[in-house]
Amino acid sequence: GSEVEAYNRSCLSGEINPSLLQLKYLQHLDLSINNFQGIQIPDFIGSLGELKYLNLSRAS
């Protein structure tokens, strides 16, 4: 089966942790409406080979 990870509206802040790379089968990542304090989205997000959906809308 497929797994879904969703953290939208979770009030996450700070950097996106590279431990996400351990989620080898991650297909859906919703980080919308979170405060990343102007930190750039890290390049490793592109290494999530199974990722089909990434939502960063209204994330700051």
Backbone as JSON Lines, residues from 0, in Angstrom:
{"i":0,"aa":"G","n":[0.81,-1.18,0.0],"ca":[0.0,0.0,0.0],"c":[0.85,1.24,0.0]}
{"i":1,"aa":"S","n":[0.22,2.36,-0.27],"ca":[0.95,3.62,-0.27],"c":[0.76,4.33,1.06]}
{"i":2,"aa":"E","n":[1.76,5.1,1.4],"ca":[1.71,5.87,2.65],"c":[1.65,7.34,2.32]}
{"i":3,"aa":"V","n":[0.98,8.1,3.16],"ca":[0.85,9.54,2.96],"c":[1.39,10.23,4.2]}
{"i":4,"aa":"E","n":[2.25,11.2,3.98],"ca":[2.74,12.04,5.06],"c":[2.22,13.44,4.81]}
{"i":5,"aa":"A","n":[1.49,14.0,5.74],"ca":[0.95,15.35,5.57],"c":[1.21,16.15,6.84]}
{"i":6,"aa":"Y","n":[1.83,17.29,6.66],"ca":[2.12,18.16,7.79],"c":[1.59,19.56,7.54]}
{"i":7,"aa":"N","n":[0.56,19.68,6.73],"ca":[0.05,21.01,6.46],"c":[-0.62,21.6,7.7]}
{"i":8,"aa":"R","n":[-0.53,22.88,7.83],"ca":[-1.1,23.62,8.95],"c":[-0.61,23.11,10.29]}
{"i":9,"aa":"S","n":[0.6,22.58,10.32],"ca":[1.13,22.01,11.55],"c":[1.93,23.0,12.36]}
{"i":10,"aa":"C","n":[2.06,24.21,11.86],"ca":[2.86,25.23,12.54],"c":[4.31,24.76,12.7]}
{"i":11,"aa":"L","n":[4.81,24.04,11.7],"ca":[6.22,23.67,11.71],"c":[7.03,24.93,11.44]}
{"i":12,"aa":"S","n":[8.22,24.97,11.96],"ca":[9.08,26.11,11.71],"c":[10.52,25.64,11.66]}
{"i":13,"aa":"G","n":[11.38,26.5,11.11],"ca":[12.8,26.17,11.02],"c":[13.11,25.38,9.77]}
{"i":14,"aa":"E","n":[14.22,24.68,9.79],"ca":[14.7,23.96,8.62],"c":[13.95,22.65,8.41]}
{"i":15,"aa":"I","n":[13.92,22.22,7.16],"ca":[13.35,20.92,6.82],"c":[14.44,19.89,7.06]}
{"i":16,"aa":"N","n":[14.14,18.93,7.91],"ca":[15.14,17.97,8.37],"c":[15.49,16.95,7.28]}
{"i":17,"aa":"P","n":[16.78,16.72,7.06],"ca":[17.18,15.74,6.05],"c":[16.8,14.3,6.4]}
{"i":18,"aa":"S","n":[16.29,14.07,7.6],"ca":[15.83,12.72,7.94],"c":[14.66,12.29,7.05]}
{"i":19,"aa":"L","n":[14.05,13.24,6.33],"ca":[13.01,12.88,5.37],"c":[13.54,11.91,4.32]}
{"i":20,"aa":"L","n":[14.84,11.94,4.07],"ca":[15.44,11.04,3.08],"c":[15.3,9.58,3.49]}
{"i":21,"aa":"Q","n":[15.07,9.33,4.77],"ca":[14.89,7.96,5.24],"c":[13.52,7.41,4.85]}
{"i":22,"aa":"L","n":[12.62,8.28,4.44],"ca":[11.28,7.87,4.01],"c":[11.34,7.54,2.52]}
{"i":23,"aa":"K","n":[11.91,6.41,2.2],"ca":[12.22,6.05,0.81],"c":[11.0,5.93,-0.08]}
{"i":24,"aa":"Y","n":[9.85,5.68,0.49],"ca":[8.65,5.48,-0.32],"c":[7.67,6.65,-0.19]}
{"i":25,"aa":"L","n":[8.14,7.77,0.33],"ca":[7.3,8.95,0.49],"c":[6.82,9.43,-0.88]}
{"i":26,"aa":"Q","n":[5.51,9.53,-1.03],"ca":[4.93,9.97,-2.3],"c":[4.23,11.31,-2.21]}
{"i":27,"aa":"H","n":[3.77,11.69,-1.04],"ca":[2.94,12.88,-0.87],"c":[3.47,13.66,0.33]}
{"i":28,"aa":"L","n":[3.9,14.89,0.1],"ca":[4.41,15.72,1.18],"c":[3.73,17.08,1.11]}
{"i":29,"aa":"D","n":[2.96,17.39,2.12],"ca":[2.22,18.65,2.16],"c":[2.77,19.49,3.31]}
{"i":30,"aa":"L","n":[3.54,20.5,2.96],"ca":[4.14,21.4,3.95],"c":[3.52,22.78,3.88]}
{"i":31,"aa":"S","n":[2.33,22.87,3.33],"ca":[1.67,24.16,3.16],"c":[1.33,24.78,4.52]}
{"i":32,"aa":"I","n":[1.24,26.09,4.5],"ca":[0.84,26.89,5.66],"c":[1.74,26.61,6.87]}
{"i":33,"aa":"N","n":[3.02,26.51,6.64],"ca":[4.0,26.38,7.71],"c":[4.98,27.54,7.62]}
{"i":34,"aa":"N","n":[5.67,27.81,8.7],"ca":[6.61,28.92,8.76],"c":[8.03,28.39,8.79]}
{"i":35,"aa":"F","n":[8.71,28.48,7.66],"ca":[10.09,28.03,7.59],"c":[11.07,29.19,7.74]}
{"i":36,"aa":"Q","n":[10.57,30.33,8.19],"ca":[11.38,31.49,8.55],"c":[12.3,31.93,7.41]}
{"i":37,"aa":"G","n":[11.8,31.87,6.19],"ca":[12.58,32.34,5.05],"c":[13.71,31.42,4.63]}
{"i":38,"aa":"I","n":[13.81,30.23,5.21],"ca":[14.87,29.28,4.86],"c":[14.52,28.66,3.51]}
{"i":39,"aa":"Q","n":[15.51,28.52,2.64],"ca":[15.28,27.92,1.33],"c":[14.92,26.45,1.45]}
{"i":40,"aa":"I","n":[14.13,25.99,0.5],"ca":[13.81,24.56,0.44],"c":[15.1,23.84,0.06]}
{"i":41,"aa":"P","n":[15.51,22.85,0.85],"ca":[16.8,22.2,0.6],"c":[16.81,21.36,-0.68]}
{"i":42,"aa":"D","n":[17.98,21.28,-1.3],"ca":[18.14,20.51,-2.53],"c":[17.79,19.04,-2.36]}
{"i":43,"aa":"F","n":[17.95,18.5,-1.16],"ca":[17.71,17.06,-0.98],"c":[16.25,16.68,-1.25]}
{"i":44,"aa":"I","n":[15.35,17.64,-1.24],"ca":[13.95,17.34,-1.57],"c":[13.89,16.7,-2.97]}
{"i":45,"aa":"G","n":[14.77,17.13,-3.86],"ca":[14.83,16.57,-5.21],"c":[15.32,15.13,-5.24]}
{"i":46,"aa":"S","n":[15.87,14.65,-4.14],"ca":[16.37,13.28,-4.06],"c":[15.31,12.29,-3.58]}
{"i":47,"aa":"L","n":[14.14,12.78,-3.26],"ca":[13.05,11.9,-2.83],"c":[12.45,11.27,-4.09]}
{"i":48,"aa":"G","n":[13.01,10.14,-4.47],"ca":[12.73,9.52,-5.76],"c":[11.28,9.13,-6.01]}
{"i":49,"aa":"E","n":[10.52,8.82,-4.98],"ca":[9.13,8.4,-5.15],"c":[8.15,9.55,-4.99]}
{"i":50,"aa":"L","n":[8.64,10.74,-4.64],"ca":[7.76,11.88,-4.37],"c":[7.02,12.3,-5.63]}
{"i":51,"aa":"K","n":[5.71,12.29,-5.56],"ca":[4.87,12.67,-6.7],"c":[4.13,13.98,-6.45]}
{"i":52,"aa":"Y","n":[3.97,14.37,-5.19],"ca":[3.21,15.57,-4.85],"c":[3.92,16.31,-3.73]}
{"i":53,"aa":"L","n":[4.21,17.57,-3.96],"ca":[4.81,18.44,-2.95],"c":[4.03,19.74,-2.94]}
{"i":54,"aa":"N","n":[3.45,20.07,-1.79],"ca":[2.68,21.31,-1.66],"c":[3.4,22.22,-0.68]}
{"i":55,"aa":"L","n":[3.81,23.38,-1.17],"ca":[4.45,24.4,-0.34],"c":[3.64,25.69,-0.35]}
{"i":56,"aa":"S","n":[2.39,25.62,-0.76],"ca":[1.59,26.83,-0.86],"c":[1.42,27.49,0.5]}
{"i":57,"aa":"R","n":[1.5,28.79,0.48],"ca":[1.36,29.64,1.67],"c":[2.35,29.29,2.77]}
{"i":58,"aa":"A","n":[3.44,28.64,2.42],"ca":[4.52,28.43,3.39],"c":[5.44,29.64,3.3]}
{"i":59,"aa":"S","n":[5.92,30.08,4.42],"ca":[6.79,31.26,4.41],"c":[8.13,30.94,5.03]}
